[in-house]
Amino acid sequence: MENRCGQAASLFLDALSKNREKGKNESLLKAFSPFPPASDRQAYQGLPEEIRHKIIKEGESFLSFAYPPIRATDYMSFKRTGSRAVYEDPYFSRRRALNSLVLAECVEGEGRFLDDIINGIYALCEESAWQIPPHNSYIRDSEQFILPDFERPVLDLFSCETGAQLSCILYLLSEQLDQISPFITKRIHRELENRILQPYLTEHFWWMGRDGEEMCNWTVWCTQNVLITAFLADFPEQMRLAVLQKAASSCDYFLAGYGEDGCCDEGAHYYRHAGLCLFCALDILDQVTGGFFAPLFQWEKIKNIASYILNVHVKDNCYFNFSDCSATPGYAGAREYLFGKRTGQRALMLFGARDFGRSGFALYNDEGISLYYRLQTAFCSQEMIDFARENPADILPEDIFYPSVGLFVARSPLLSLAVKAGDNADSHNHNDTGSFTLYKDGKPLFIDIGVESYTKKTFSERRYEIWTMQSGYHNLPTLDGLDQRDGAAFRATQVKTAFDQDKASISMELSEAYPFSENACLAGDGASPSYVRKVILWKKENKIKLTDCTNCENVTLNLITYYAPSVKMNSGDCGEIVLEEIASASFRGAELFAIDTLPVTDPRLKASWDHDLYRIRLTLTGGQFDLCIQ
């Protein structure tokens, strides 16, 4: 592991120590002032008028807001029924409302929203715990407790985010709150110390990282919010220095699990909780140390992490998705823009700036629970608007293969193709090795369905009972009744890629992704099972050819489509698939078995797909199947 973050932290602490040896009492820690406090009226009055109007109007919608009660039985509901919504709906609605009220007060500055803000502050401070029920345990992947232990807080994603939210409020509005009562800010400060900083410095939670522990988005998502908590609120220097050192170490552990190519194995949605949270954590560390972390933004690996989102973008709000990622994970904005700015990547800056405009100048993505993100967007909004206007050039992502995850992406003027050729051990994994996704002029043809709303089952030993996780509901074959299995051992092998001006191609052996026994011999001739998939994109012709070659005798090929398919069999084992008036595909080497309608009823799926989806099931008639798509 390259301890670059830790080295930067060590250099800073060493400089601080030498400073003190020389008898200098001043700290090298810089004041963390990423945004102006509400008392800076000129700054808030200088925001774009449209943004100011949007903020005040949304704040007004929460005037006299009745913060929903949260009962002990709501917390217990997850353990009893597996439902997350019973507790999470009121939990997050409290935080969204409070964020809107705080920003509105900062912009207007007349005290109209303060009473509702105080109600929100006390609602959060009086919650028995800030961790949500699915995360209420002290050991990774262990059984959750039915109720929280208020004397031993758990630092999960949303406890840390709550700490950051209250720390932002303290930073923005302490002067106004103290004029009403000094006990408000005193209460916030106590809760932040007891619930966030003390546990952070005295406990080890798995996401903090140490040798042998696998990291994911939790590491940097939690870390950035602990840093916000520690440096926006007024805490002693020694406590802040300890937080700084531990945070840098966690960033190193997170980076050690990332490939040099920068591919996020959790998909585009989780890039915003992984790559962008890494950016935020490093940016804070850099600001408070006066530039000790600046060289990291020129590290090729960090640049690759930043630009990943460009390469998996299709069009508008559509992305190549896999794992638990949605096909429409939301628009980019200020964080992508700022990450591009720090890493010197103008294409990423332009992508963030343009998406901000396409979103209708939205201050936040669908979650809306981070006040810090809202502030970033508000104070970067005019810069993004100006940058998009002054840079009309198109963004032209290059074809790319990410070996760390096995993700292949190629484009022609009309077609956008992605193929997954890694293993089935990704974070938020679906059994999708070898699956492909195809868009035509930004319209989804052959798709990855995504994931339904999270429940207790989603992150349990029964995860792969969920249909969207199974290879049979991806663009993959079922071999002798077998679907793929999860785990690093179940993977594509013999992966080969090629790119040139006229075409891009990928091929792989998929048999090892399926749980054949050691003695399995489906071919009946003593040979080991084999299933080779090759996909070629011809760019000038805007044509795809998929060829599957196998010695397996009982093969059903599954194809998932967005548009209702019409399948016509011609002579023998040749046929045609028509996807409404959008595209057509000819095939050879299979017969139609069935067309299934896949009802889209889950709220999370309905956010991506506005109607039911479809599964075409073809029975292979021989050892080779060809599919040509135009």
C-alpha positions, 0 to 999 in steps of 0.5 A: 500500500502506498501511504501517500495520505499518511505521508502527507499527514506525517509531514504536516505533524512533523512540521508542526512539531518542529514549529513548536521546538522553535518556541513558536506557539501558533498552530499550523492548522488552518481555519476551515472556512469552506463557506461563509457563515450566515452572518456574511450577508453579502456572500449570501445575497451574492448567490445567483437569484434563481438559486436564492429563490429556489432555496427560500421557496423550499425552506418555506415549504417546511415552515411550521414543519411537524418533525415526525416522531420516531418510536422505539418500535420503528427502530425494532421494525427492521429486526422484526420485519426486514423493512428499512422504510418504517424507520428511515422515512421519518429519520431522513425526512427530519434531516432533509427538512432541517437542511432546507430550513437552515439554507433558507435562513442563511439566504434570507437572514431575517430569523423567520426559519429559526424556530423550526431550525431549533425544533429540528436540532433538538429532534436530532439531538434527542434521538437515542441513536444516529445509526440506522437499524441495519447498521446497528452492530459493532462487528462487520456483517454481524447480527444487528441489535434490535435497539441501540445502546445509547452509551456506546454509539455506532459510527455508521454512514448516517450517524457520521452524516448527522454529525456533519450536518449539525456541525455545519449548522453550528458553523453557519448559525451559531451567532443567531442561535446564541442570541436566542439561547447559548444552550442550543449550541452547547447541546450540539457541541456535546452531542458531536463530541459524545456521539462522533469524535470520542467514539471515532478516536477510541473505537475501531469500526471496520470501515476505518481500515487496518491490514487485511480488512476490505474497504468500500465506500463506507470508508471515505463517506464516513471519514469525510463527515467526521472531518467536517464534524471535527473542523467546522465545530470548535474542538481542541487542536490535539483532538483535531490532529488525532482525527486528521492522522486517523482520517489520512490512514483510512484514506490510504486503506481505501485507496489500497483496495482501488485499482490503479485504473480508478474503476469503482466496482460499486458502479456509478451511483456509488462513485458519488459515495466513494470517489467523490467522498475521497475527494471531499476528505482529501480536500478538507485535509488539504485545506486544514493543513495549508496544502500538504495534501495538494500533490495527491490530486496530481497522482494518476490514480486519483485522476483515474478515480475522478474521471471514471464517471465520465467513462460510464456515462451514456447520455443525459442521466443514463449510465452503464450500471452494474452491481447495486447501481441504478441505470439513472443514478442522478445528475452530476454537479458541483462535486464532480466539477470541483474534483475535475478542477483539483485534478486538472481535468476540464472534461470532468469540470464541463461534465459537472457544470453541464449536468448541473444545468440539465438538472434544473440547477438542483442543489442536491441529488435524490438523497438531499441529506448532506447540508455540506453538499448543498452548500458546495453546490450553492457557492459553486453554482455561478462558476459552473453556469459560467464555465458551461456557457464559456465552453461549448465543446463536446465531451468525447469519452474514449473507449476504455477497459478497466482491468481491475473490475473487467469493465469494457466500454466502447462507443460508435456514433449511435451505439454505447456498449459496456461488457462486464468481464470481471468476477462475482466478488464486487462490492454490492455484487450481482452475479453478472460476469460476462453480461453486456449493456447496450444503448442506441442514441441514449435509448436503452436496448439490452439493459442491466435491471439494477436493484430493488429497494434495500431490505434486511434480505439485501445484505444477508446470506439470502442476498442471491435469492433476490431475482435482480441479483441472479445471472438469469436476469442479466444478459447471460446464459443459463447452463444446464440449469445452472446460474452463476455463483457469487464469489471471487472464484466465479469469474471470467478468464482468458479476457482479451480486448482490442481497440482501433478506429474502426472497431472495439472487441472483447472476448472471454471464457465464462465457464468458471463463473458457473458452479460446475462440479470438478467431474462435470462434462456437459459435452459428453466427450470428456472435455471440460465445460466451455462457454466463450463470449465475444462482442464486437462493435463496428463503429462506422456501421453502428453494428454489434455482433455477439458470438457465443461458442460452447460445448454445453448441450443444454443452454438457455440464453437470457436477454433483458430488454427495455422495449417490448420485444417481438421475436420472429423465427425464420427458417431453421434456427434463425430469427429476428428480434424487433425492439419496437421501432428503435432497433432490431437484431438478427440471430442464428443458432437458437429457438425462441423458448419464451418472452417473460414480462418482468413487472416493475413495481418496486419504487427504486426500480420505478425511478429508473424504468417507467414501465415493465421490462422484458426477458427473452429466453432463447434455447441454443440449438448447437455450439454457436450463437450469433446475434447482430444488433443495429 
